[in-house]
Amino acid sequence: MATTNKLKIAYLVKTYPRLSETFILNEILGLERLGLDLHIFSLRRPGAEPVHPNVAQVKAPVTYVPGLGLRSYPADAMRVMWHHTRFAVTRPNHYRGTARFARSQGSQHPLKDFLQAGYLAGVLQTQGFSHLHAHFANLPTSVAETASRLSGIPYSFTAHAKDIYLSPAEDLRRKMAGARFVLTCTGYNERYLREIQPGAPVTVAYHGIDVGLFGSAPVAKPAARPQILSVGRFCEKKGFPDLIDACKILRDRGRDFECRIVGFGPLEAELKKRIESLGLSSMVRIEGQMTQSELAREYQSARMFVLPCQIAEGGDRDGIPNVLLEAMASRVAVVSTPVSGITELIRPGHNGILASERDVTALAEAMDLLLEDEVLAARLGAQGRETVLGHFEMYASSKRIFDIFAAHVGRPPTKQRTGGEEVLDARA
């Protein structure tokens, strides 16, 4: 087997860099520190959102995978067609079979996905990559699976949250069956995936955070009122309407505080309207996006961090939100709900508080307890940092993933015969 420092591994993501995907950034930085040779492939270019300063520390080159859209450059189109033509000429039956496979997957843009997969497969072959790893079980893994079929280069993927619970079980089953290995960020996800595909090569790899950044930022001047902080994408599964309603209960009890909700997303206008309609504008504020460095300072002034996660109507849910880890590493008492993998992080009464999902009264009671008892908040915050140091530190998490690559990557693919044609089996 090849050693890890001789492996050339492609990391495939949908969009890079992305402000909300700090867990991927942290993983890349950790793996590079351990000596892994990475090359990032992104299916989409980022928008105009802020970029975390740590992106500048990434050594891996980034290639934006072209298709043949209206915005494609002629040179990109030529490269895409060159790789596809090479596969079509050298292995015509296999190429046609892979094209039929790609069309059958029910993608919203099957031609674009196939074109990108062909380009990616060609680059992986011609540039000597050992392995392809995709983040998220939906589109990136669909492209990775097709690229692997074309090139014979093995693939693996990391499954997170929405990509698991909003994907058809038969798609996940097929992708897991074809993968060299599968990573996921919670034991809750692992159990779900193993129910779909018993015996699937699924391993838990918790996300890690930079504990040197969180908990060591300069302490802000104490605020006049106790600070309640929440951070996340403004979508249903984060439960922000429940947080706002709990703030109303506390206001009606005569509690004095300031709640700041940091993030962005489709529900922003609805949340602002709710705050205004409940007469909470002087106590609850919506903030814009922030980088990790900016958030590190915000945590330092918070009495508590609240994220009332829930399972959305369509089945979407969180794994273990990174912001809970960041708050705990910053010694901030956390309040959340027993949804998905959150119970693997928070032990009620030891390092945080769990309120029942979609129970606004229980959420308000938990918040009220921390407003009343500053000593309890400090104790939970201290235990929270110890939890993160012991189980969710960035480089320890990356070392676990590094060891998985070392154990699984580097074996040559075997050869099978299908329909009279020799086919590389990338799972070997």
N, C-alpha and C positions, 0 to 999 in steps of 0.2 A: 504493500500500500504506500502511496505517496505520503510524504510528510506534509504537515499543514503549511509550513513556510514555502513549499514548492507548489502549492495549489493556487490556481487562479480562479477566483469565484466571482460570478456575476450576481449582483443584487438587483432584483427587478421590483420596482414600485410603480404605483400609478402616477404620482406627482412628487417631484423632489426639487427643492426642499419644501416642506409643508409645516407651518407653524404648529398645527395640532398634532403632529406625529413626532413628538420629541423622543418617544421610545425607540423609533427607528434610528434617529440621529445618535442617541446614546449607545445603541447597540453597535452601530458602525464605528464610532469612536473607540469603543471598548475592544472590538475585534482587531482594529488597526493597531491599537496599542499592544496587543498580543502577537502581532506580526502577520496577520492574515492579509493577503493581497486581494483587495476588493476593487471592483469596477461597478459603478452604479449605472443602471439603465432605467430611464424613466419614460413611461408611456405618454405623459403629458408634461407640458411646461407649466411652471408655477404662475400664479397670477401676481397681483401687485401687493399681496399681504406682506407684513413684516417678516424678517428672517432672523432666527436665533443667531446670536454672535458666534456660537460654537460651530456653526456650519463652516466657518472659515478654517477650522482646525481639521476638517476632513481632508485626507490626502487622496482619496480615490477619485479618479476622473469620472465625469458624468457624461453619459451619452443619452440624448433625447431620441427615442426610437421613432423614426419617421414612418408615415403611411403614404397614401397618395391622395390626400385631401386637397381642397381648393387652396389651402395656404401652404402647401408643400413647395419647397424650393426645387427647381429642376434637378440639381445635383442630388438631392435626397431621393427624388423619384427614380433617378437612374440607379442609385445604389440599391434601392428596394427591388427594382426589376432585375438587376444583375443577380442578386442572391436567389430570387425566385426562379429565374431562368436556369441557373446552375443546378438547382434541385430538380427542376422539371426535366432537364436534359440527361442528367447523370442517373437519376432514379425515377423515371416517369410514373411507374405504377405506384410506387410508394408516395410520390408527390400527390397524385390524384386521390389516393386513399386518404391522405392527411387532409386534403382540401375538403373532401366529403365529411370527414370527422369534424372539422372546424365548423362547417355549415350546420351540422346537426346539433350544435351545443346551445342553441336558443339565444345567442347573443343579440343585443340590440344593434350591433354594427359588425356582423360576421365577416364582411370583406375586409374592413379596416383591421380587425383583430388578426385575421389570417395574414394580411400583408405585413403587419408589424411582427408577427411571430416568425415569418419567413426571413425577414431582415435580421431579427435577433438570432435566429438559428444559424444564419450564414456567418455573422460576426463571431458567434461563439466558436464555430468550427475553424474559421480561418485565423482567428487570433489565439487559439490554443487554450480555451477555458476548460477547466476541469469540472465545473458544476454550476448550476443555475438555482438560485434561491429566490423565491418570490414572497413578498409581504402582502398578506390578505388573500383569503381563499377564493375571492370572486374573480374580477377581471385579470389582475396580475397573474394569478395561478392558471387561469384559462389560457392566457398567452404563453406562459411558461410550459404548460402541458403540450401545446401544439408545437412550440419550438423544440421541445425535447423529442417529440415524435419525429420531427424532420431531421434533427441533427444527431440523435442518439446520445446526446449529453444528458446525464441524469439531472433531475430537478427535485427540489424539496420546497416546502412553503411553511410560513407561519400564519396560523389562523387566529383571529383576534376576537371579534364580537359580532358586529352587524354582518360581516361577511360570512359568519357561521350560521346565524339564526335566520337570515333572510335568503339563504341559498337552498335550493332543492336538495333533499337528502341524497338523491341518486347522483347529483353532480359531485357532492362532497365524497361520496363513496368511491366514485370512479377516480377522482383526483388523489385520494389517499391511497388507493390501490396502486396507482402508477408512480407514487412518490418514493424516493429513497428514504425519506423520513419526514415527519410532520411535527412542527413545534406549535404550542399554544400557550397562552399567558396565564391560565388558571386551571386548577384541578377540576373545576366545574365544567369548563369547556372540554377537557380531556375525557371526562365521563360521557358527555354528550356525543362526542365524536366516536368513541369506542362503541357506544350503543348503535350508531349508524353502521360502523364497519368494525365488527369484533376482530381483534388481532391486528388492527391498524398500527403502524409504527409511530404512535403519537407520544410525545414527551412534553412535560410541562417545563417551560422556561419563563420564569417570572421576569417582568420588565424590571430594569434597574434604573436608579436615578443618581445624579451627581450629588452625593451627600456633602461634598465640599462647597458646593454652591448654595444649597439650601441649609439654613441653620447657621451660616457664617456671615451672611450679609449684615451690613451695619444696622444696628437697632435704631429704628425710627423714634422720633420724639413721641412719647405717649399721647394718644389722641384724647380729646376732651370726653368722648363717649366710647364705651366698649365697641370694638369693631368686629363685625361678623363678615366673613369673606366667603365667596363662592366663585368658582372658576369652571368654565366648560362651554361646550358648544350649545347654542340656544336651540335645542331640539327636545322632543318629547321625553326621551329616556332619561334626561338629566333631572327632571322634576322641578324645574325652577318655579312654576306656578305655585307648587306646594310651599316652597320656601317663602314666596311673597305672602301667601295666605297665613303662614305661621308668623311672619313678622307683624301682620295685622293683629293677630291674637296677642302677641307680646305688647304691641303699642296700646291695645285696649286695656291691658293689665297695668299700664303705667310705666312699663319698662322704657328706659332711655338707652338707645344704641344707634349705630349706623351700620347698615348692611350694604356691601358693595358686591355686585355681581359682574365678573369680568368675562368677556367672551364675545362671540358673534354667532350668527346663524339665522335660520328662517323665522324663528319665533320672536325676534328682537322687538318688532313693532307691537306684537301682542303683549309681551311682557311689560313694555313701557306703558301701554294703555292700562294694564291691570294695576300697575303701581299708582298711576294717576287716579284711576277710578276708586281705589281704596283709600285715597288721601295719604299715601305714604311717600310722597315725593321728597319730603324733608328728611326721610330716614332710610330710604332704599334707593340706590343709584345703580344704573347700568353703565358699566365702563366698556371701553373698546378693547381690542386685542392687545396683549402684552407679550413680550419675549420672556424667556425664563429668567433672565437677569432682572427684569422689571418685576416679575412676580416674586422673586426671592426677597425683594425689599418689602413687597406688600404683605407677605406672610409674617414678617417680623412685627408688624403692628396689630395683628389680629388676635382677639381673645379666643375665637373659634373659627373653624372652617366647616361649612355645611354643604353637603351635596346629597339631596334626597332622591337617589337614583330609583328608577322604576322600569318594569318591563313595558315597553310601548305596545299599543294596540296591535301593531303588525308583527310583534315578536322581537323587535330589536331590543337589545340590552347592552349594558357595559360589561367589561370583564372586571379588571381592577383599575379604576381610573388613575392615571398617573398623578393627577392633582392631589389625590388623597395621600399618595406617597410623599409628594413635595411638602404638603402641609405638615405631615407627621415628622418628616426630617427636619422641619423648621420649628419643631417643638410646639406646634399648635394643636390644641384639642380638636378632634374631628367628630362630626356627627354625620351619619349616613344611614343606609337602609340595608337589610340582609338580602340583597339581590345578587345573583350570579356569584362571582368570585370574591365579593367584598368581605364575606364571612371568613375567608382565608387570610385576610389582612387584619381586620378589626375584631378584637376580643372585648365585648362589652364590659365596661367597668375597669378594664385593665389598660387599654391604650386608645379608647374611644367609646362612643355611644352609638348604638343602632336603634333607630325608630322604625316602626312597622311601615312597610311600603304603602304609599298613598294615604297615610294617616296624618293629616295636618295637625291634629291635636297632640298626638304623640311626638311629632317633630317639634312643636312649640314647647312642650314640656322638657324635652332634652335640651333645647337651646336656653330655656329659662333657667335650668339647673346650672348651666355653665355661666350664665350672666350673674347668678346669685353667688356661686361658689368659685371664686378665683383660684383658690388653693387646689380644688379638684381639677380645674382646667389646666393648671400648671403640671400637676401630677400625670394626667392623661397625656399631655404634650410630651413630657420627658420619656414616658414609656413608649410613646409612639416613635420617637427618634430611635430608641433602642431596637424596636422592631424592624425599622428600615435598615439600620446598620447591620443587623443580624441576617436579614433575608432578602433585601431588595437593593443592595448597593450595586451601582452601575457596573463596576469592573468584575465583581463576583458573578453577576448575571451573565456578562459577556464571556467569562471564562467557561461557564457551563455550556454556552452555545458553541464556543470554540472547541471544547472537548467533543461535542456531538459531531461537528464537522470532521474532526480528526478521526472519529470512529467510523464514520459512514462514507466519507468522500475520498475518492482516489482509486477505488476499485474499477477496473475496466468493465464496460458493459458486456453482457453475453449476447449471443446471436440466436435468434429463433427464426423459424420459417413460417410464414403466413401466406396462404394462397400462392405458394410457389415462389415467394419473394423473400429474400433474407432481410430481416428487420432487427435493428438493435433494440435490446431490452434494457432501458436505462435504470431499471430497479435493481439490477444485479449487484 
